[in-house]
Amino acid sequence: MSDGVKHINSAQEFATLLNTTQYVVADFYADWCGPCKAIAPMYAQFAKTFSIPNFLAFAKINVDSVQQVAQHYRVSAMPTFLFFKDGKQVAVNGSIMIQGADANSLRAAAEKMGRLAKEKAAATGSS
């Protein structure tokens, strides 16, 4: 079953995703994290709704198994959502990250990233 979420298993895999996809939303989570489990279905729905190959991807990064990436981005709370454009971390709606299971902020960010990706895809004739 594909929910549109890219499950990242290594720093190299994440780097490849950042290099091949214009916009990326990354969910840093832990299996033992209750709020992470609570927001996961919503995140999966955003991925299913907004993902566009090569333009917008939704990634999940387990902080316990892919520690190098979590440490690189200084993730200290779970869940933490980060946003990327052209491989660089960016702010969305004025926030460089969303910490915690903040459904309203995550929805607003996913919708904005989805809109931007759709516009880019349409401009290149890829939609």
Contacts in CASP RR format, 6 or more apart in sequence:
PFRMAT RR
TARGET T0000
AUTHOR 0000-0000-0000
METHOD contacts of the structure
MODEL  1
MSDGVKHINSAQEFATLLNTTQYVVADFYADWCGPCKAIAPMYAQFAKTF
SIPNFLAFAKINVDSVQQVAQHYRVSAMPTFLFFKDGKQVAVNGSIMIQG
ADANSLRAAAEKMGRLAKEKAAATGSS
3 44 0 8 1.000
3 47 0 8 1.000
3 48 0 8 1.000
4 44 0 8 1.000
4 47 0 8 1.000
4 48 0 8 1.000
4 51 0 8 1.000
4 58 0 8 1.000
5 27 0 8 1.000
5 43 0 8 1.000
5 44 0 8 1.000
5 47 0 8 1.000
5 58 0 8 1.000
5 59 0 8 1.000
5 60 0 8 1.000
6 17 0 8 1.000
6 57 0 8 1.000
6 58 0 8 1.000
6 59 0 8 1.000
6 60 0 8 1.000
7 59 0 8 1.000
7 60 0 8 1.000
8 14 0 8 1.000
8 17 0 8 1.000
8 26 0 8 1.000
8 59 0 8 1.000
8 60 0 8 1.000
8 61 0 8 1.000
8 62 0 8 1.000
8 66 0 8 1.000
8 69 0 8 1.000
9 65 0 8 1.000
9 66 0 8 1.000
10 66 0 8 1.000
11 66 0 8 1.000
11 68 0 8 1.000
11 69 0 8 1.000
11 72 0 8 1.000
14 26 0 8 1.000
14 59 0 8 1.000
14 61 0 8 1.000
14 66 0 8 1.000
14 69 0 8 1.000
17 24 0 8 1.000
17 57 0 8 1.000
17 59 0 8 1.000
18 24 0 8 1.000
18 84 0 8 1.000
18 87 0 8 1.000
19 87 0 8 1.000
20 54 0 8 1.000
21 53 0 8 1.000
21 54 0 8 1.000
21 55 0 8 1.000
21 56 0 8 1.000
21 57 0 8 1.000
22 54 0 8 1.000
22 55 0 8 1.000
22 56 0 8 1.000
22 85 0 8 1.000
22 86 0 8 1.000
22 117 0 8 1.000
22 120 0 8 1.000
23 55 0 8 1.000
23 56 0 8 1.000
23 57 0 8 1.000
23 83 0 8 1.000
23 84 0 8 1.000
23 85 0 8 1.000
23 113 0 8 1.000
23 114 0 8 1.000
23 116 0 8 1.000
23 117 0 8 1.000
23 120 0 8 1.000
24 56 0 8 1.000
24 57 0 8 1.000
24 58 0 8 1.000
24 59 0 8 1.000
24 83 0 8 1.000
24 84 0 8 1.000
24 87 0 8 1.000
25 46 0 8 1.000
25 56 0 8 1.000
25 57 0 8 1.000
25 58 0 8 1.000
25 59 0 8 1.000
25 81 0 8 1.000
25 82 0 8 1.000
25 83 0 8 1.000
25 84 0 8 1.000
25 109 0 8 1.000
25 110 0 8 1.000
25 113 0 8 1.000
26 59 0 8 1.000
26 60 0 8 1.000
26 61 0 8 1.000
26 81 0 8 1.000
26 82 0 8 1.000
26 83 0 8 1.000
26 84 0 8 1.000
27 36 0 8 1.000
27 40 0 8 1.000
27 43 0 8 1.000
27 58 0 8 1.000
27 59 0 8 1.000
27 60 0 8 1.000
27 61 0 8 1.000
27 79 0 8 1.000
27 80 0 8 1.000
27 81 0 8 1.000
28 61 0 8 1.000
28 63 0 8 1.000
28 69 0 8 1.000
28 70 0 8 1.000
28 73 0 8 1.000
28 75 0 8 1.000
28 78 0 8 1.000
28 79 0 8 1.000
28 80 0 8 1.000
28 81 0 8 1.000
28 82 0 8 1.000
29 36 0 8 1.000
29 40 0 8 1.000
29 60 0 8 1.000
29 61 0 8 1.000
29 62 0 8 1.000
29 63 0 8 1.000
29 78 0 8 1.000
29 79 0 8 1.000
30 36 0 8 1.000
30 62 0 8 1.000
30 63 0 8 1.000
30 64 0 8 1.000
30 78 0 8 1.000
31 62 0 8 1.000
31 64 0 8 1.000
33 78 0 8 1.000
33 79 0 8 1.000
35 78 0 8 1.000
35 79 0 8 1.000
35 100 0 8 1.000
35 101 0 8 1.000
36 78 0 8 1.000
36 79 0 8 1.000
36 101 0 8 1.000
38 101 0 8 1.000
39 79 0 8 1.000
39 100 0 8 1.000
39 101 0 8 1.000
39 103 0 8 1.000
39 106 0 8 1.000
42 103 0 8 1.000
42 106 0 8 1.000
42 107 0 8 1.000
43 58 0 8 1.000
43 60 0 8 1.000
43 106 0 8 1.000
46 58 0 8 1.000
46 106 0 8 1.000
46 107 0 8 1.000
46 110 0 8 1.000
47 58 0 8 1.000
49 110 0 8 1.000
50 56 0 8 1.000
50 58 0 8 1.000
50 110 0 8 1.000
50 111 0 8 1.000
50 113 0 8 1.000
50 114 0 8 1.000
50 117 0 8 1.000
51 57 0 8 1.000
51 58 0 8 1.000
52 114 0 8 1.000
52 117 0 8 1.000
52 118 0 8 1.000
52 121 0 8 1.000
52 126 0 8 1.000
52 127 0 8 1.000
54 126 0 8 1.000
55 117 0 8 1.000
55 118 0 8 1.000
55 120 0 8 1.000
55 121 0 8 1.000
55 126 0 8 1.000
56 113 0 8 1.000
56 114 0 8 1.000
56 116 0 8 1.000
56 117 0 8 1.000
58 110 0 8 1.000
61 69 0 8 1.000
61 70 0 8 1.000
63 70 0 8 1.000
63 75 0 8 1.000
63 78 0 8 1.000
73 82 0 8 1.000
73 89 0 8 1.000
75 82 0 8 1.000
77 99 0 8 1.000
77 100 0 8 1.000
78 100 0 8 1.000
79 99 0 8 1.000
79 100 0 8 1.000
79 101 0 8 1.000
80 97 0 8 1.000
80 98 0 8 1.000
80 99 0 8 1.000
80 100 0 8 1.000
81 97 0 8 1.000
81 98 0 8 1.000
81 99 0 8 1.000
81 106 0 8 1.000
81 109 0 8 1.000
82 89 0 8 1.000
82 96 0 8 1.000
82 97 0 8 1.000
83 89 0 8 1.000
83 90 0 8 1.000
83 91 0 8 1.000
83 92 0 8 1.000
83 96 0 8 1.000
83 97 0 8 1.000
83 109 0 8 1.000
83 113 0 8 1.000
84 90 0 8 1.000
89 96 0 8 1.000
90 96 0 8 1.000
92 109 0 8 1.000
92 112 0 8 1.000
92 113 0 8 1.000
93 105 0 8 1.000
93 108 0 8 1.000
93 109 0 8 1.000
93 112 0 8 1.000
95 105 0 8 1.000
95 109 0 8 1.000
98 105 0 8 1.000
98 106 0 8 1.000
98 109 0 8 1.000
118 127 0 8 1.000
121 127 0 8 1.000
END
